[in-house]
Amino acid sequence: MKDGGEQNKEDYKLVNSMAQVPTLVFGDGLSITQSLAIIEYLDERFPDRNPLMPNDIVGKVKVFISNTRFSNSDRPLTLKSRYVS
Ligand SMILES: N[C@@H](CCC(=O)N[C@@H](CS)C(=O)NCC(=O)O)C(=O)O
């Protein structure tokens, strides 16, 4: 993405049929849409890095609740501290 609006191009819709960002694209054809799924993937794939999700179940549940609340909005889940009360 660089000029804006690239999410509406046909080649991008092949990896994200909803024409939304973000999408995590791998060289082997795998792609992951939905910010929460991407966050889960990154935490599982890189366990030695600072986690993006809380480690405790209550914290995780709060993120899931917030994600559900915002899932009908036009914003992806990007900053856990912004959405978790
Ligand atoms: N539930 C999706 C929401 C993604 C989303 O809404 N992305 C917006 C940008 S914040 C988008 O790509 N909108 C496309 C457009 O405005 O054309 C997620 O969490 O990834």
Ligand as a Chemical Component Dictionary entry (heavy atoms), coordinates in Angstrom:
data_LIG
# 
_chem_comp.id                   LIG 
_chem_comp.type                 NON-POLYMER 
_chem_comp.pdbx_formal_charge   0 
_chem_comp.three_letter_code    LIG 
# 
loop_
_chem_comp_atom.comp_id 
_chem_comp_atom.atom_id 
_chem_comp_atom.alt_atom_id 
_chem_comp_atom.type_symbol 
_chem_comp_atom.charge 
_chem_comp_atom.model_Cartn_x 
_chem_comp_atom.model_Cartn_y 
_chem_comp_atom.model_Cartn_z 
_chem_comp_atom.pdbx_ordinal 
LIG N1  N1  N 0 -12.383 -6.498 11.262 1  
LIG C1  C1  C 0 -11.290 -6.037 10.413 2  
LIG C2  C2  C 0 -11.528 -4.587 10.106 3  
LIG C3  C3  C 0 -10.574 -4.088 9.038  4  
LIG C4  C4  C 0 -10.969 -2.707 8.540  5  
LIG O1  O1  O 0 -12.089 -2.268 8.777  6  
LIG N2  N2  N 0 -10.041 -2.013 7.851  7  
LIG C5  C5  C 0 -10.359 -0.737 7.257  8  
LIG C6  C6  C 0 -9.290  0.288  7.569  9  
LIG S1  S1  S 0 -9.230  0.745  9.229  10 
LIG C7  C7  C 0 -10.358 -0.880 5.751  11 
LIG O2  O2  O 0 -9.527  -1.564 5.213  12 
LIG N3  N3  N 0 -11.303 -0.218 5.055  13 
LIG C8  C8  C 0 -11.344 -0.287 3.620  14 
LIG C9  C9  C 0 -11.789 0.977  2.998  15 
LIG O3  O3  O 0 -12.038 1.920  3.746  16 
LIG O4  O4  O 0 -11.838 1.039  1.769  17 
LIG C10 C10 C 0 -9.959  -6.238 11.146 18 
LIG O5  O5  O 0 -9.957  -6.241 12.382 19 
LIG O6  O6  O 0 -8.943  -6.444 10.473 20 
# 
loop_
_chem_comp_bond.comp_id 
_chem_comp_bond.atom_id_1 
_chem_comp_bond.atom_id_2 
_chem_comp_bond.value_order 
_chem_comp_bond.pdbx_ordinal 
LIG N1  C1  SING 1  
LIG C1  C2  SING 2  
LIG C1  C10 SING 3  
LIG C2  C3  SING 4  
LIG C3  C4  SING 5  
LIG C4  O1  DOUB 6  
LIG C4  N2  SING 7  
LIG N2  C5  SING 8  
LIG C5  C6  SING 9  
LIG C5  C7  SING 10 
LIG C6  S1  SING 11 
LIG C7  O2  DOUB 12 
LIG C7  N3  SING 13 
LIG N3  C8  SING 14 
LIG C8  C9  SING 15 
LIG C9  O3  DOUB 16 
LIG C9  O4  SING 17 
LIG C10 O5  DOUB 18 
LIG C10 O6  SING 19 
# 
